[in-house]
Amino acid sequence: MAYNLLKGKKGLIFGALNEKSIAWKTAEKAYEEGATLVLTNAPVSVRMGNIEELAQKCDTIVIPADATKVEDLENLIVKGMEQVGGKFDFILHSIGMSPNVRKGRTYDDLDYFLLNQTLDISAVSFHKVLQVCRKMDAINEWGSVVALSYIAAQRTLYGYNDMADAKALLESIARSFGYIYGREKNIRINTVSQSPTMTTAGGGIMGFDKLMDFAERMSPLGNATAEECAEYLITLFSDLTKKVTMQNLYHDGGYSSMGMSRAAMSIYNEGLDYQDVKVDLSKKSKKED
Ligand SMILES: NC(=O)c1ccc[n+]([C@@H]2O[C@H](COP(=O)([O-])OP(=O)(O)OC[C@H]3O[C@@H](n4cnc5c(N)ncnc54)[C@H](O)[C@@H]3O)[C@@H](O)[C@H]2O)c1
């Protein structure tokens, strides 16, 4: 059911690769809620994925841009504002990728060139988007900008690798830029820390199915889906959340406040001998950390 929460608003959405993407679901919902949109993704992702299909559904165009390249972002903002006929009211940064994860490099054996790429793609690109938008005066007063984060910014999660560092930086950028853009233009900047979600980016993380199962057991409301994330994002883009800024907002079914749950504890009651588990873990290869 639509509520017209974004009626008359103009939005820019980064990161819809395919129908599983959080950005894809958000674009669909934003369009349903009355927004006029521009979609963008890295040129290679535009070629590989099916974002054009989404653009047709949302009655808009795709403007390819590598979010790590300032000149691509400048071109995107000029053409995007032309397309929607003015400044943007909301922007979603839904971008993440770790070349170290892709190449199987563990956190104690990072390639530093690739680490720079992880940080640039997954965090510094958020700064670049904000800085370009501010210099080009591309966001309306009381606009809303959101980037997607993960609890690995606060807690150590086995296998999340250098993406944890990227998310910590991303959340810090939201606070630092949130102060500047808030005081000048009443523009709010937040991050949403989403449950593990089976998407292309999510599926690339080591042991992701186990991580999802654990989070599901630990969350009293269960894992939040991509659709539910999109619904939450719509509220953050709407005028109902005007004074929320510089926050990292958990959208995770309660996971972030839990220590141990009955459902997680039940794993140990299903005939698994805890001592055996300990023995198995001690045999693990050091490389796995
Ligand atoms: N899936 C999860 O479990 C989960 C949980 C919490 C947060 N997140 C975050 O949500 C966001 C969206 O991820 P998703 O799960 O929808 O996966 P996804 O793979 O569908 O989206 C990631 C997007 O990043 C884009 N991207 C990569 N490099 C880029 C570049 N240089 N320029 C522009 N775009 C680029 C990709 O093309 C892709 O569209 C990411 O920030 C991710 O870290 C995901």
The ligand as a Gaussian input file, in Angstrom:
#p B3LYP/6-31G(d) Opt

LIG

0 1
 N       23.500000      -7.538000       1.712000
 C       23.793000      -7.361000       2.987000
 O       23.867000      -8.301000       3.785000
 C       23.999000      -5.974000       3.507000
 C       23.882000      -5.736000       4.906000
 C       24.134000      -4.447000       5.369000
 C       24.519000      -3.447000       4.486000
 N       24.616000      -3.735000       3.144000
 C       25.037000      -2.663000       2.237000
 O       24.003000      -2.365000       1.359000
 C       24.561000      -1.733000       0.193000
 C       23.949000      -2.357000      -1.054000
 O       24.354000      -3.682000      -1.198000
 P       23.363000      -4.850000      -1.643000
 O       23.374000      -5.835000      -0.524000
 O       22.084000      -4.333000      -2.131000
 O       24.199000      -5.552000      -2.821000
 P       24.324000      -5.231000      -4.395000
 O       25.469000      -6.078000      -4.853000
 O       23.033000      -5.429000      -5.057000
 O       24.714000      -3.669000      -4.441000
 C       26.043000      -3.196000      -4.349000
 C       26.161000      -2.148000      -5.439000
 O       27.388000      -1.429000      -5.369000
 C       27.649000      -1.032000      -6.700000
 N       29.024000      -0.562000      -6.895000
 C       30.169000      -1.243000      -6.693000
 N       31.227000      -0.481000      -7.045000
 C       30.732000       0.708000      -7.477000
 C       31.317000       1.895000      -7.971000
 N       32.651000       2.038000      -8.105000
 N       30.501000       2.928000      -8.328000
 C       29.158000       2.824000      -8.226000
 N       28.549000       1.715000      -7.744000
 C       29.323000       0.672000      -7.382000
 C       27.379000      -2.318000      -7.476000
 O       27.306000      -2.097000      -8.864000
 C       26.094000      -2.764000      -6.843000
 O       24.985000      -2.242000      -7.552000
 C       26.068000      -1.885000       0.321000
 O       26.615000      -0.712000       0.894000
 C       26.188000      -3.022000       1.313000
 O       27.436000      -3.048000       1.980000
 C       24.353000      -4.961000       2.647000

